């Protein structure tokens, strides 16, 4: 069983990630647009290139000003029943041990029993 404080911390990160998801996504789209423009401009002029770099720097500053815990990479999958961070199956959201117990107790429909 995981500590309650760790489970709460993870829930807090999930809420932050959901809150800033669209903001982060739109800023990243803008950065990608600027990258595409930069590729086209490199062939033509260097003067416009410096303006483009200033714009991307501003956008990156905005992205960096968002809370660290709002990044999706900081999330960790946890078992729904125990909160364990390791050995989780994405399909079920459970750790291997709990999954095995539930299959043996016939609580998961469609899952076949095996011994490992």
Helices and strands as residue ranges (DSSP letters): H 4-44, H 47-65, G 68-70, G 72-74, E 88-89, E 94-95, H 96-104
